[in-house]
Amino acid sequence: MARAKGGFKTRRRINRILKRAKGFRGAKSRLVRQATEAVKRAGRYAYIHRRMRKRDFRSLWVVRLGAAAKEHGLSYARLIGQLNKAGIAINRKMLSELAIHDPKAFKAVVDASS
């Protein structure tokens, strides 16, 4: 069997890696070995942070709702508890959007829950 040298497939694989490494600093964007390691690491971080983004946004909404609830004399936990007891099923994202952009509607929701 003939020896396979760096032909079409190898060049395509290398180009794919270097394309992903565009914008990286120094050798990480130019040299194949460093670029491969950098791209793998970037992929791991991207995978992890796609999940962390969801957590971060939920905690942001919770903080916003806590601040908005304080304006109406409630704590965050009380507000959520009252909403659940009243059967009002609005998620935290929409509640925080209401609190920011339409305070009157948020007040109406708070009043309806208590």
PAMAR-90614 format. One record per atom (N, C-alpha, C): y, z, x; residue number from 1; residue in one letter. Coordinates in Angstrom, 3 decimals, padded with zeros to 6 digits. Layout:
BEGIN
ATOM          Y          Z          X   num   residuo
ATOM          Y          Z          X   NUM         a
...
This chain:
BEGIN
ATOM          Y          Z          X   num   residuo
ATOM   -001.183    000.000    000.851     1         m
ATOM    000.000    000.000    000.000     1         m
ATOM    001.239    000.000    000.891     1         m
ATOM    002.198   -000.803    000.525     2         a
ATOM    003.411   -000.939    001.338     2         a
ATOM    004.292    000.298    001.194     2         a
ATOM    005.047    000.559    002.259     3         r
ATOM    005.938    001.719    002.241     3         r
ATOM    007.162    001.406    001.388     3         r
ATOM    007.504    002.345    000.474     4         a
ATOM    008.673    002.154   -000.392     4         a
ATOM    009.898    002.692    000.324     4         a
ATOM    010.821    001.810    000.631     5         k
ATOM    012.049    002.229    001.297     5         k
ATOM    013.116    002.469    000.233     5         k
ATOM    014.337    002.748    000.674     6         g
ATOM    015.423    003.018   -000.270     6         g
ATOM    015.851    001.766   -000.988     6         g
ATOM    015.210    001.473   -002.045     7         g
ATOM    015.505    000.251   -002.773     7         g
ATOM    016.330    000.521   -004.016     7         g
ATOM    016.069   -000.287   -005.020     8         f
ATOM    016.850   -000.253   -006.249     8         f
ATOM    016.820    001.109   -006.929     8         f
ATOM    015.627    001.662   -007.096     9         k
ATOM    015.489    002.946   -007.812     9         k
ATOM    016.214    004.073   -007.082     9         k
ATOM    016.050    004.104   -005.761    10         t
ATOM    016.689    005.159   -004.970    10         t
ATOM    018.206    005.055   -005.073    10         t
ATOM    018.714    003.832   -004.926    11         r
ATOM    020.168    003.615   -004.989    11         r
ATOM    020.703    004.017   -006.364    11         r
ATOM    019.943    003.679   -007.409    12         r
ATOM    020.367    004.020   -008.775    12         r
ATOM    020.416    005.537   -008.957    12         r
ATOM    019.394    006.241   -008.435    13         r
ATOM    019.366    007.700   -008.545    13         r
ATOM    020.546    008.327   -007.796    13         r
ATOM    020.798    007.838   -006.592    14         i
ATOM    021.899    008.366   -005.786    14         i
ATOM    023.238    008.106   -006.465    14         i
ATOM    023.421    006.911   -006.987    15         n
ATOM    024.680    006.574   -007.659    15         n
ATOM    024.903    007.448   -008.885    15         n
ATOM    023.818    007.748   -009.605    16         r
ATOM    023.926    008.594   -010.781    16         r
ATOM    024.412    009.995   -010.384    16         r
ATOM    023.874    010.511   -009.296    17         i
ATOM    024.268    011.843   -008.820    17         i
ATOM    025.720    011.831   -008.351    17         i
ATOM    026.086    010.810   -007.557    18         l
ATOM    027.456    010.739   -007.026    18         l
ATOM    028.472    010.538   -008.144    18         l
ATOM    028.078    009.822   -009.183    19         k
ATOM    028.986    009.636   -010.321    19         k
ATOM    029.255    010.970   -011.012    19         k
ATOM    028.208    011.782   -011.158    20         r
ATOM    028.383    013.115   -011.766    20         r
ATOM    029.205    014.038   -010.885    20         r
ATOM    029.166    013.805   -009.567    21         a
ATOM    029.859    014.678   -008.621    21         a
ATOM    031.303    014.249   -008.392    21         a
ATOM    031.768    013.220   -009.093    22         k
ATOM    033.149    012.769   -008.935    22         k
ATOM    034.095    013.907   -009.284    22         k
ATOM    035.111    014.102   -008.463    23         g
ATOM    036.071    015.162   -008.721    23         g
ATOM    035.739    016.455   -008.005    23         g
ATOM    034.519    016.581   -007.475    24         f
ATOM    034.181    017.754   -006.682    24         f
ATOM    034.914    017.654   -005.347    24         f
ATOM    035.116    018.782   -004.678    25         r
ATOM    035.895    018.797   -003.441    25         r
ATOM    035.032    018.498   -002.226    25         r
ATOM    035.607    017.755   -001.293    26         g
ATOM    035.004    017.554    000.009    26         g
ATOM    033.685    016.803   -000.027    26         g
ATOM    032.751    017.268    000.793    27         a
ATOM    031.472    016.581    000.958    27         a
ATOM    030.652    016.585   -000.326    27         a
ATOM    030.919    017.529   -001.206    28         k
ATOM    030.134    017.631   -002.443    28         k
ATOM    030.283    016.402   -003.330    28         k
ATOM    031.335    015.617   -003.102    29         s
ATOM    031.504    014.414   -003.912    29         s
ATOM    031.084    013.154   -003.161    29         s
ATOM    030.747    013.293   -001.855    30         r
ATOM    030.473    012.097   -001.048    30         r
ATOM    029.071    012.054   -000.456    30         r
ATOM    028.558    013.210   -000.045    31         l
ATOM    027.258    013.239    000.620    31         l
ATOM    026.167    013.590   -000.387    31         l
ATOM    025.079    012.836   -000.322    32         v
ATOM    024.065    012.914   -001.378    32         v
ATOM    023.442    014.297   -001.475    32         v
ATOM    023.096    014.918   -000.345    33         r
ATOM    022.396    016.188   -000.397    33         r
ATOM    023.294    017.275   -000.991    33         r
ATOM    024.532    017.353   -000.508    34         q
ATOM    025.462    018.358   -001.043    34         q
ATOM    025.799    018.058   -002.503    34         q
ATOM    025.950    016.779   -002.831    35         a
ATOM    026.271    016.397   -004.209    35         a
ATOM    025.139    016.780   -005.151    35         a
ATOM    023.907    016.598   -004.703    36         t
ATOM    022.753    016.942   -005.540    36         t
ATOM    022.747    018.422   -005.860    36         t
ATOM    022.958    019.243   -004.838    37         e
ATOM    022.980    020.695   -005.072    37         e
ATOM    024.128    021.090   -005.989    37         e
ATOM    025.302    020.490   -005.763    38         a
ATOM    026.470    020.831   -006.572    38         a
ATOM    026.277    020.416   -008.021    38         a
ATOM    025.684    019.247   -008.234    39         v
ATOM    025.460    018.751   -009.602    39         v
ATOM    024.439    019.629   -010.320    39         v
ATOM    023.392    020.046   -009.605    40         k
ATOM    022.394    020.929   -010.228    40         k
ATOM    023.025    022.258   -010.631    40         k
ATOM    023.808    022.815   -009.721    41         r
ATOM    024.468    024.087   -010.017    41         r
ATOM    025.429    023.929   -011.204    41         r
ATOM    026.188    022.844   -011.199    42         a
ATOM    027.132    022.599   -012.303    42         a
ATOM    026.391    022.482   -013.625    42         a
ATOM    025.227    021.842   -013.597    43         g
ATOM    024.427    021.706   -014.810    43         g
ATOM    023.948    023.046   -015.334    43         g
ATOM    023.540    023.932   -014.402    44         r
ATOM    023.097    025.270   -014.822    44         r
ATOM    024.245    026.035   -015.475    44         r
ATOM    025.418    025.985   -014.835    45         y
ATOM    026.572    026.684   -015.397    45         y
ATOM    026.975    026.086   -016.745    45         y
ATOM    026.899    024.770   -016.857    46         a
ATOM    027.260    024.125   -018.121    46         a
ATOM    026.324    024.583   -019.231    46         a
ATOM    025.026    024.662   -018.920    47         y
ATOM    024.030    025.083   -019.905    47         y
ATOM    024.315    026.507   -020.374    47         y
ATOM    024.551    027.395   -019.420    48         i
ATOM    024.802    028.797   -019.748    48         i
ATOM    026.082    028.945   -020.557    48         i
ATOM    027.133    028.248   -020.121    49         h
ATOM    028.436    028.447   -020.749    49         h
ATOM    028.571    027.771   -022.103    49         h
ATOM    027.701    026.793   -022.400    50         r
ATOM    027.702    026.260   -023.769    50         r
ATOM    027.310    027.358   -024.752    50         r
ATOM    026.428    028.254   -024.323    51         r
ATOM    026.038    029.370   -025.186    51         r
ATOM    027.084    030.476   -025.169    51         r
ATOM    027.683    030.701   -024.002    52         m
ATOM    028.695    031.754   -023.905    52         m
ATOM    029.952    031.416   -024.701    52         m
ATOM    030.257    030.101   -024.814    53         r
ATOM    031.439    029.690   -025.572    53         r
ATOM    031.356    030.203   -027.012    53         r
ATOM    030.171    030.153   -027.578    54         k
ATOM    029.978    030.620   -028.956    54         k
ATOM    030.266    032.116   -029.063    54         k
ATOM    029.783    032.888   -028.074    55         r
ATOM    030.041    034.333   -028.063    55         r
ATOM    031.527    034.619   -027.896    55         r
ATOM    032.154    033.876   -026.983    56         d
ATOM    033.572    034.105   -026.701    56         d
ATOM    034.425    033.853   -027.941    56         d
ATOM    034.134    032.759   -028.644    57         f
ATOM    034.919    032.461   -029.830    57         f
ATOM    034.707    033.498   -030.923    57         f
ATOM    033.463    033.935   -031.101    58         r
ATOM    033.218    034.953   -032.124    58         r
ATOM    033.985    036.235   -031.799    58         r
ATOM    033.998    036.644   -030.534    59         s
ATOM    034.733    037.862   -030.182    59         s
ATOM    036.234    037.661   -030.359    59         s
ATOM    036.734    036.440   -030.114    60         l
ATOM    038.149    036.150   -030.360    60         l
ATOM    038.474    036.311   -031.838    60         l
ATOM    037.611    035.759   -032.708    61         w
ATOM    037.844    035.882   -034.150    61         w
ATOM    037.815    037.334   -034.588    61         w
ATOM    036.905    038.108   -034.025    62         v
ATOM    036.792    039.520   -034.384    62         v
ATOM    038.063    040.270   -033.991    62         v
ATOM    038.580    039.994   -032.797    63         v
ATOM    039.808    040.652   -032.341    63         v
ATOM    040.969    040.286   -033.261    63         v
ATOM    041.071    039.019   -033.604    64         r
ATOM    042.147    038.566   -034.502    64         r
ATOM    042.035    039.230   -035.865    64         r
ATOM    040.801    039.308   -036.375    65         l
ATOM    040.604    039.936   -037.684    65         l
ATOM    040.922    041.419   -037.636    65         l
ATOM    040.588    042.066   -036.521    66         g
ATOM    040.917    043.482   -036.372    66         g
ATOM    042.416    043.706   -036.421    66         g
ATOM    043.170    042.834   -035.736    67         a
ATOM    044.631    042.957   -035.731    67         a
ATOM    045.202    042.689   -037.121    67         a
ATOM    044.661    041.688   -037.810    68         a
ATOM    045.149    041.363   -039.148    68         a
ATOM    044.790    042.465   -040.144    68         a
ATOM    043.615    043.057   -039.989    69         a
ATOM    043.192    044.126   -040.890    69         a
ATOM    044.069    045.358   -040.707    69         a
ATOM    044.467    045.637   -039.469    70         k
ATOM    045.348    046.782   -039.196    70         k
ATOM    046.661    046.664   -039.972    70         k
ATOM    047.165    045.434   -040.115    71         e
ATOM    048.409    045.223   -040.861    71         e
ATOM    048.258    045.606   -042.330    71         e
ATOM    047.020    045.580   -042.821    72         h
ATOM    046.768    045.940   -044.220    72         h
ATOM    046.153    047.330   -044.349    72         h
ATOM    046.218    048.098   -043.263    73         g
ATOM    045.750    049.477   -043.300    73         g
ATOM    044.240    049.633   -043.261    73         g
ATOM    043.545    048.661   -042.726    74         l
ATOM    042.089    048.718   -042.641    74         l
ATOM    041.657    048.559   -041.188    74         l
ATOM    040.444    048.974   -040.913    75         s
ATOM    039.841    048.638   -039.620    75         s
ATOM    039.006    047.378   -039.829    75         s
ATOM    038.595    046.768   -038.723    76         y
ATOM    037.773    045.560   -038.816    76         y
ATOM    036.470    045.859   -039.554    76         y
ATOM    035.833    046.970   -039.180    77         a
ATOM    034.538    047.310   -039.779    77         a
ATOM    034.673    047.548   -041.285    77         a
ATOM    035.738    048.248   -041.684    78         r
ATOM    035.976    048.489   -043.120    78         r
ATOM    036.174    047.169   -043.860    78         r
ATOM    036.973    046.286   -043.265    79         l
ATOM    037.254    044.988   -043.896    79         l
ATOM    035.963    044.218   -044.121    79         l
ATOM    035.141    044.097   -043.084    80         i
ATOM    033.886    043.345   -043.205    80         i
ATOM    032.954    044.018   -044.202    80         i
ATOM    032.899    045.346   -044.167    81         g
ATOM    032.060    046.079   -045.112    81         g
ATOM    032.478    045.843   -046.553    81         g
ATOM    033.784    045.894   -046.800    82         q
ATOM    034.286    045.655   -048.161    82         q
ATOM    034.028    044.220   -048.606    82         q
ATOM    034.201    043.267   -047.692    83         l
ATOM    033.942    041.869   -048.041    83         l
ATOM    032.480    041.671   -048.419    83         l
ATOM    031.575    042.281   -047.654    84         n
ATOM    030.147    042.153   -047.961    84         n
ATOM    029.809    042.807   -049.301    84         n
ATOM    030.392    043.993   -049.536    85         k
ATOM    030.121    044.710   -050.782    85         k
ATOM    030.641    043.924   -051.990    85         k
ATOM    031.795    043.269   -051.821    86         a
ATOM    032.385    042.495   -052.911    86         a
ATOM    031.711    041.137   -053.085    86         a
ATOM    030.837    040.782   -052.153    87         g
ATOM    030.129    039.500   -052.253    87         g
ATOM    030.982    038.312   -051.844    87         g
ATOM    032.001    038.553   -051.038    88         i
ATOM    032.865    037.466   -050.557    88         i
ATOM    032.276    036.969   -049.246    88         i
ATOM    031.775    035.740   -049.268    89         a
ATOM    031.090    035.193   -048.089    89         a
ATOM    031.983    034.179   -047.387    89         a
ATOM    032.909    034.678   -046.592    90         i
ATOM    033.743    033.811   -045.756    90         i
ATOM    033.438    034.195   -044.313    90         i
ATOM    033.172    033.199   -043.486    91         n
ATOM    032.821    033.536   -042.101    91         n
ATOM    034.049    033.981   -041.314    91         n
ATOM    033.797    034.557   -040.153    92         r
ATOM    034.878    035.156   -039.355    92         r
ATOM    035.866    034.117   -038.857    92         r
ATOM    035.374    032.927   -038.572    93         k
ATOM    036.260    031.859   -038.104    93         k
ATOM    037.294    031.518   -039.181    93         k
ATOM    036.836    031.326   -040.397    94         m
ATOM    037.753    030.955   -041.480    94         m
ATOM    038.683    032.114   -041.830    94         m
ATOM    038.161    033.331   -041.788    95         l
ATOM    039.011    034.490   -042.054    95         l
ATOM    040.130    034.602   -041.026    95         l
ATOM    039.810    034.374   -039.748    96         s
ATOM    040.848    034.479   -038.724    96         s
ATOM    041.857    033.347   -038.857    96         s
ATOM    041.399    032.162   -039.256    97         e
ATOM    042.326    031.054   -039.495    97         e
ATOM    043.263    031.389   -040.652    97         e
ATOM    042.700    031.985   -041.703    98         l
ATOM    043.535    032.414   -042.831    98         l
ATOM    044.574    033.433   -042.374    98         l
ATOM    044.136    034.398   -041.591    99         a
ATOM    045.038    035.458   -041.135    99         a
ATOM    046.193    034.895   -040.314    99         a
ATOM    045.932    033.855   -039.527   100         i
ATOM    046.971    033.278   -038.679   100         i
ATOM    047.880    032.347   -039.465   100         i
ATOM    047.288    031.397   -040.192   101         h
ATOM    048.058    030.305   -040.790   101         h
ATOM    048.502    030.547   -042.225   101         h
ATOM    047.807    031.436   -042.932   102         d
ATOM    048.160    031.676   -044.338   102         d
ATOM    048.000    033.168   -044.654   102         d
ATOM    048.955    033.995   -044.200   103         p
ATOM    048.833    035.444   -044.387   103         p
ATOM    048.751    035.864   -045.857   103         p
ATOM    049.387    035.101   -046.752   104         k
ATOM    049.338    035.446   -048.190   104         k
ATOM    047.908    035.310   -048.708   104         k
ATOM    047.239    034.238   -048.332   105         a
ATOM    045.858    034.036   -048.755   105         a
ATOM    044.955    035.124   -048.162   105         a
ATOM    045.204    035.495   -046.909   106         f
ATOM    044.419    036.559   -046.289   106         f
ATOM    044.618    037.869   -047.041   106         f
ATOM    045.851    038.152   -047.423   107         k
ATOM    046.145    039.379   -048.192   107         k
ATOM    045.407    039.341   -049.529   107         k
ATOM    045.381    038.159   -050.163   108         a
ATOM    044.663    038.021   -051.429   108         a
ATOM    043.182    038.307   -051.251   108         a
ATOM    042.599    037.830   -050.150   109         v
ATOM    041.182    038.085   -049.876   109         v
ATOM    040.939    039.574   -049.647   109         v
ATOM    041.846    040.213   -048.886   110         v
ATOM    041.719    041.650   -048.618   110         v
ATOM    041.821    042.433   -049.927   110         v
ATOM    042.787    042.060   -050.774   111         d
ATOM    042.951    042.740   -052.062   111         d
ATOM    041.734    042.553   -052.961   111         d
ATOM    041.164    041.346   -052.940   112         a
ATOM    039.995    041.068   -053.778   112         a
ATOM    038.769    041.854   -053.302   112         a
ATOM    038.746    042.171   -052.010   113         s
ATOM    037.567    042.876   -051.478   113         s
ATOM    037.602    044.374   -051.783   113         s
ATOM    038.792    044.920   -051.980   114         s
ATOM    038.852    046.370   -052.175   114         s
ATOM    038.886    046.788   -053.619   114         s
